Amino acid sequence: MLKGNYFVYITTNPKKTVLYTGVANDLKVRMRQHYENRGNPNSFAGKYFCYQLIYYERYTDVNMAIEREKEIKDLSREKKEALIAQENPKWKFIIV
């Protein structure tokens, strides 16, 4: 079992119409990768310009983070919006 910092996160595009959920061990590096990948048609996040961080959760166990990522991905759009609104009601872009 790997211990450390792991993040489950949700990004969106500048118009906030698309959501992308992912997991990373270095959130700052991952957000830079999403930004650099914007417009890339070969990835979902890139294709839809999902590089704006709007939500994240921190875990110390990689397996828990991966399980949580799967849970969030299975949520409906409405439930994802409710989850985001609990911590970030105005969907302000988070800078890490």
N, C-alpha and C positions, 0 to 999 in steps of 0.2 A: 504494500500500500504506500503510495507516494504522498508525502506530506509537504506542504508549502503553501503558496498563494495561487489559487485558481479562481478564475472569474467566469461566471455565466453572464452574458451581456446581450442587450438588444440594441441594434442600431436601426436607423431609419434614413431615408433620403431627405434632401433639403425641404421638400414639400410635405413630408411626413405621411406619405401615402403607402409606403412599403415598409415591412418590418423584417429584420433578419436577426436570428438568435444564434449565438455561438458560444464557445468556451475557449479560454486562453489562460496561459500561466503568466503572461506579461501583457496587461491590458493596454499600456501605453504603446508598446511595440505593435500590438495587434491593430489598434486604431490607426496607426500610421500606415500599416499594410493595407487596411481597407481604403484609406484615403488615396494611397498611391495606385490602388487597383481600380479606382472609380472609372466607370465606362467600359471596363473589360467585359466583353460579351461571353467569355468563357467561365465566368463565375456568377452565381446569383447576386451576391452582394455588389460585385463590380458592375454587372449589367444594369442593376437598378439604383446605382449610386448610394448604397446603404453604408455611409461612412460616418454618420452623425450618431454618437453615443447618447442614448436617452435613459438607459437603465442598466444596472449591474448588481450582482450579488457576489460576495467573496466566500470562498471555501478553502479549508486547509487540506482537504482530501480530494484527490483527483477523481476518484470514482463517484463521490457524492456530487461533484460538479457536473460530471458527464450525465449522471442520472437526472439531475435537475434540468440540464439543457434539454434532454429528451422530453421531460414533463412539459416544459414551456413550449417546445415546438409542437406538442400535441394539443395545446390550448387553441381555442377559437380566437379569431381576431379580437372579438369583444372582450374575452377574458384576458388577453395580452394587454389590451388597452387599460383595463381595470388594474392589472398588476403594475403597469407603468405609472398610472395615476396615483397609486398609493404613495410612491416615493417622489414622483416628479409630475405633479398634477398639470403643469403648464407645458410639459414636454420640452423643457429647455435643454439645449444641447450641452452635454457634460464634457468638460475639458479635463483630460488626465495628464 
